[in-house]
Amino acid sequence: MRILLTNDDGYHAPGLKVLETIARTLSDDVWIVAPAEEQSGAGHSLTLSRPIRVRKHGEKRYAVAGTPTDAVMMALAKIMKDCPPDLILSGVNRGANLAEDVTYSGTVSAAMEGALGGIRSIALSQIYSREGMGDSVPFEAAAAWGERVLRPLVDAPLAPRTLVNINFPAVPADAVKGVRVVGQGFRDYGRLQIVSNTDPRGYEYHWFALGRTVETPAHATDLEATAAGYVSVTPLHLDLTHFESLDTLTQAYR
């Protein structure tokens, strides 16, 4: 089995090293094609306004000066064109990709691109608490549980254009309670905060910040599972049609 690794935290991110260790328990044919720099929040964007440069860092190791989607496209259409991967793993992301996070996430979007290409694709993220830790992320749960969560997914039946989103809880490895296959949750949009200030030249600037949510997560969702100490496994599909609304909207045009 040939595995392609990518992410949105960049080629040198610690989470990618963790993912490589996990991947090598599944196969000895592991390739890395990842963004050269951090692309968190890039979503499913691709680069059209400038050329994309690729740097080879060693055998089967490449950094792409672009988005996660650029990296997967470059891997499938050029770097690995003659030896396509059987499996794409994206991550391990520094932080959660839960609920509506998936619409912004470069980690999940890289897996989406793989699914569009007909390749089994899985996104992995490690949740962590920022209290007293700054930007330091312990990937202990992901490192310890990665193989046992991934192995059943290698051959599990999946519908076309479907990917899998995995989130490891913010607990030590020995405190993880198990694995739950759950749906995608939803948070209150009010958690978005905009912090504004003025630079030394008098121009206003802004930072987006995501505040904490206090509502009780819905049952059988990724939010509930990870909050309870479980690894969440959520299948996502790329057909965004809301089928229940088709008849309603059809009637509106009659």
C-alpha positions in Angstrom: 0.0 0.0 0.0 1.3 3.4 -1.0 0.5 6.3 1.4 0.6 10.0 0.7 1.0 12.3 3.7 0.1 16.0 3.7 -1.2 18.6 6.1 -1.9 22.3 6.5 0.6 23.1 9.3 3.5 22.9 6.9 6.3 20.5 5.9 8.3 21.0 9.1 5.3 20.7 11.5 5.6 18.3 14.5 2.3 16.7 13.7 3.5 15.6 10.3 6.4 13.8 11.9 3.8 12.0 14.2 1.7 11.1 11.2 4.8 9.7 9.4 5.5 7.4 12.4 1.9 6.2 12.4 1.8 5.7 8.6 5.0 3.5 8.7 3.1 1.1 10.9 0.8 0.5 8.0 3.2 0.6 5.1 6.9 1.1 4.2 5.9 3.0 1.0 5.2 6.5 2.5 5.4 9.8 0.5 5.2 13.3 1.9 3.9 16.2 -0.3 3.0 19.0 2.1 2.8 22.8 2.0 6.1 24.5 2.5 4.7 26.9 5.2 1.7 26.9 7.5 -1.7 27.1 5.7 -4.1 26.8 8.6 -7.6 28.0 7.7 -6.8 27.8 4.0 -9.9 25.7 3.4 -10.1 24.2 -0.1 -8.4 27.1 -1.8 -6.0 26.6 -4.6 -3.4 29.0 -6.1 -4.2 30.5 -9.5 -2.5 33.9 -9.3 1.2 32.8 -9.2 3.4 29.9 -10.1 3.8 27.0 -7.7 7.3 25.9 -6.7 8.2 22.5 -5.4 11.3 21.7 -3.4 12.5 18.1 -3.0 13.8 17.4 0.5 14.8 13.7 -0.1 13.4 10.5 -1.5 9.6 10.7 -1.6 9.7 14.0 0.4 8.5 17.3 -1.2 7.4 20.8 0.0 5.0 22.7 -2.1 4.8 26.5 -2.0 1.1 26.6 -1.9 -2.1 25.5 -0.1 -2.9 22.0 1.1 -5.1 21.5 -2.0 -2.2 22.6 -4.2 0.0 20.0 -2.5 -2.4 17.2 -3.1 -3.0 18.3 -6.7 0.7 18.5 -7.3 1.2 15.0 -5.8 -1.6 13.4 -7.8 -1.1 15.2 -11.2 2.7 15.4 -11.3 4.9 14.0 -8.5 3.1 10.7 -8.1 1.4 10.6 -11.5 2.9 7.3 -12.4 2.6 5.8 -8.9 -0.6 7.1 -7.3 -1.3 6.6 -3.6 -3.8 4.1 -2.3 -4.4 6.2 0.8 -4.0 9.8 1.7 -3.5 10.9 5.3 -3.7 14.6 6.2 -2.4 15.9 9.6 -1.9 15.4 12.4 -3.3 18.9 12.7 -2.3 21.1 15.6 -5.8 21.6 17.1 -9.3 20.5 16.6 -11.2 20.1 13.3 -14.7 19.6 14.7 -18.1 20.6 13.6 -18.1 23.5 11.2 -14.3 23.7 11.5 -14.2 21.3 8.5 -15.4 24.1 6.2 -12.3 26.2 7.0 -9.8 23.5 7.6 -6.9 23.0 5.2 -6.3 19.6 6.8 -9.8 18.4 6.0 -9.7 20.0 2.6 -6.6 18.2 1.6 -8.5 14.9 2.3 -11.4 16.3 0.4 -9.2 16.8 -2.6 -8.0 13.2 -2.3 -11.6 12.0 -2.2 -12.4 14.0 -5.3 -9.6 12.1 -7.0 -11.1 8.8 -6.0 -8.5 8.0 -3.3 -9.4 6.9 0.2 -8.6 10.0 2.3 -8.5 10.6 6.0 -7.9 13.8 8.0 -6.4 13.6 11.6 -6.4 16.3 14.2 -5.1 16.5 17.8 -7.2 18.6 20.1 -5.3 20.4 22.9 -5.8 22.8 25.8 -4.1 26.2 25.5 -4.1 26.8 29.2 -0.5 27.1 30.3 0.8 25.6 27.1 1.0 28.4 24.6 1.5 26.8 21.2 2.9 23.6 22.5 0.8 20.6 21.5 1.2 17.1 23.1 0.4 14.6 20.3 0.4 11.8 22.8 -3.1 10.6 22.1 -2.7 10.7 18.3 0.7 8.9 18.5 -0.6 6.1 20.7 -4.0 5.7 19.1 -3.3 6.5 15.5 -2.6 3.0 14.2 -5.5 1.3 15.9 -7.9 4.0 14.7 -6.6 4.0 11.1 -6.2 0.3 10.5 -9.9 -0.6 10.3 -10.4 2.3 8.0 -7.9 1.1 5.4 -10.4 -1.5 4.1 -13.7 -0.3 5.5 -16.5 0.2 2.9 -16.8 3.9 1.9 -19.2 5.5 -0.6 -17.6 7.5 -3.5 -16.5 11.0 -2.7 -16.5 10.3 1.0 -13.7 11.1 3.4 -13.1 10.4 7.1 -12.4 13.0 9.8 -10.7 11.9 13.0 -10.1 14.0 16.1 -8.1 12.8 19.1 -9.2 14.2 22.5 -7.1 16.5 24.6 -6.3 13.9 27.2 -3.2 11.7 27.9 -3.1 8.5 25.8 -4.0 6.3 28.8 -7.0 8.4 29.5 -8.6 8.0 26.0 -11.8 6.0 26.5 -12.1 4.5 23.1 -13.4 5.3 19.6 -16.8 6.6 18.6 -18.2 6.9 15.1 -20.3 10.0 15.2 -21.8 12.8 13.2 -20.6 16.3 12.6 -21.6 18.7 15.4 -22.4 22.4 15.2 -21.4 25.4 17.3 -22.9 28.8 18.0 -21.4 31.2 15.4 -21.3 33.8 18.2 -17.9 32.3 19.3 -16.2 34.4 16.6 -14.5 37.4 18.0 -12.8 40.3 16.2 -10.0 42.0 18.1 -9.2 45.4 16.7 -6.3 47.8 17.3 -4.4 50.6 15.6 -0.8 50.4 14.3 1.9 53.0 14.9 0.9 54.7 11.6 -2.7 55.2 12.7 -4.2 52.4 10.5 -6.7 50.1 12.1 -6.1 46.3 11.9 -8.0 43.3 13.1 -7.4 39.8 14.3 -10.0 37.0 14.1 -10.2 35.0 17.3 -12.5 32.0 18.1 -13.9 32.1 21.6 -14.8 29.1 23.6 -18.3 27.6 23.4 -20.3 26.8 26.5 -23.3 25.1 25.1 -23.9 21.4 25.6 -23.0 19.6 22.4 -25.6 17.5 20.6 -25.7 13.8 21.2 -23.7 11.5 19.0 -21.5 14.3 17.5 -17.8 14.8 17.3 -18.1 17.6 19.8 -19.7 15.4 22.4 -17.4 12.4 21.8 -14.1 14.3 22.1 -15.3 16.3 25.1 -16.0 12.9 26.8 -12.5 11.6 26.1 -13.2 9.5 23.0 -11.5 9.6 19.6 -14.2 10.8 17.1 -14.4 9.2 13.7 -16.8 11.1 11.3 -17.5 10.2 7.7 -18.0 13.3 5.5 -19.2 13.4 1.9 -18.8 16.0 -0.8 -22.4 16.1 -2.1 -23.7 19.2 -0.3 -27.2 18.9 -1.7 -29.9 19.3 1.0 -32.3 16.7 -0.6 -35.2 17.5 1.8 -35.3 21.0 0.4 -35.5 20.0 -3.3 -39.3 19.6 -3.3 -39.8 22.7 -1.2 -37.8 24.9 -3.5 -39.3 23.3 -6.6 -42.8 24.2 -5.3 -41.6 27.8 -4.8 -41.0 28.2 -8.6 -44.4 26.9 -9.6 
